[in-house]
Amino acid sequence: MFTLIAAMDENRLIGTGRGGLPWSGITRDKQHFRDYTAGKSLLIGRRTFEEMRGWFRREDRPIVMTRNPDYDPGGHCRVAGDLDDVLALAADSDGEEIVVCGGAELYRLTLPFADRLVLTLLHADFPAREGGVFFPEWENEDFVELRREDFAADNQASPSMTFLYLARRAGSEHADC
Ligand SMILES: NC(=O)c1ccc[n+]([C@@H]2O[C@H](COP(=O)([O-])OP(=O)(O)OC[C@H]3O[C@@H](n4cnc5c(N)ncnc54)[C@H](OP(=O)(O)O)[C@@H]3O)[C@@H](O)[C@H]2O)c1
């Protein structure tokens, strides 16, 4: 089962065009990411992985996606060259849920197979610096809302936001890997 977890603004902006997030220090969202991903198999694009070095804990199970067969992520991280590799690695570690942590290329690759979306919707409009990178558009009718949690703005750096949990609607079959 693939779950995509992402934080985006009102334009589905998720990153700047030169790497990095368009915002900084949104503690509530960071904690939400930690809580949701703890102990699960995490699938991460090589560029995002390099931004997140140092973030992963011993109990996290990152799988780095890259086309470079010689890529060495170090530590306890594993490497996958395609989605078949990912499924094989996740099965080895009893991980039923594979949480896709971005970035944009990985979201585009896996959205057709997604069973769940765990989205932080930031109620703000951040500048798309250097072009920006975006979460792909999803079909609302393909997903059913399981739950939402709304939060008021904490301060200027942390806008009001919604944690939205969507599951693929029965009858809306996703693609097979
Ligand atoms: N707001 C959020 O929730 C969030 C979450 C994560 C990331 N981000 C942002 O997203 C941006 C990065 O996204 P990105 O799209 O540039 O990069 P990315 O998706 O993180 O990584 C892209 C890399 O993944 C590998 N890859 C992609 N498709 C592949 C495939 N089909 N098979 C094998 N390997 C594949 C390639 O690695 P190689 O080049 O090594 O072959 C590719 O260069 C950053 O700005 C980051 O901050 C935002």
The ligand as an ORCA input file, in Angstrom:
! r2SCAN-3c Opt
* xyz 0 1
  N       6.489     20.023      0.787
  C       6.752     18.726      0.872
  O       6.007     17.965      1.489
  C       7.991     18.179      0.228
  C       8.355     16.842      0.463
  C       9.521     16.361     -0.152
  C      10.270     17.172     -0.985
  N       9.874     18.455     -1.196
  C      10.613     19.327     -2.122
  O      10.630     18.738     -3.425
  C      11.803     19.194     -4.101
  C      12.550     17.999     -4.666
  O      11.725     17.335     -5.610
  P      12.316     16.863     -7.036
  O      11.148     16.491     -7.875
  O      13.254     17.909     -7.533
  O      13.235     15.612     -6.665
  P      12.927     14.211     -5.923
  O      11.597     13.677     -6.379
  O      13.163     14.360     -4.474
  O      14.126     13.304     -6.483
  C      14.290     13.149     -7.870
  C      15.283     12.044     -8.095
  O      14.698     10.774     -7.791
  C      15.173      9.796     -8.689
  N      14.067      9.307     -9.508
  C      12.966      9.974     -9.937
  N      12.176      9.189    -10.678
  C      12.800      7.990    -10.749
  C      12.483      6.762    -11.378
  N      11.360      6.602    -12.128
  N      13.333      5.726    -11.249
  C      14.471      5.849    -10.505
  N      14.826      7.003     -9.868
  C      14.001      8.055    -10.000
  C      16.232     10.488     -9.558
  O      17.462     10.377     -8.851
  P      18.900     10.343     -9.605
  O      19.058     11.705    -10.217
  O      19.890     10.039     -8.523
  O      18.790      9.256    -10.642
  C      15.746     11.931     -9.540
  O      16.762     12.889     -9.844
  C      12.625     19.963     -3.095
  O      12.405     21.343     -3.257
  C      12.082     19.478     -1.759
  O      12.266     20.405     -0.718
  C       8.762     18.961     -0.607
*
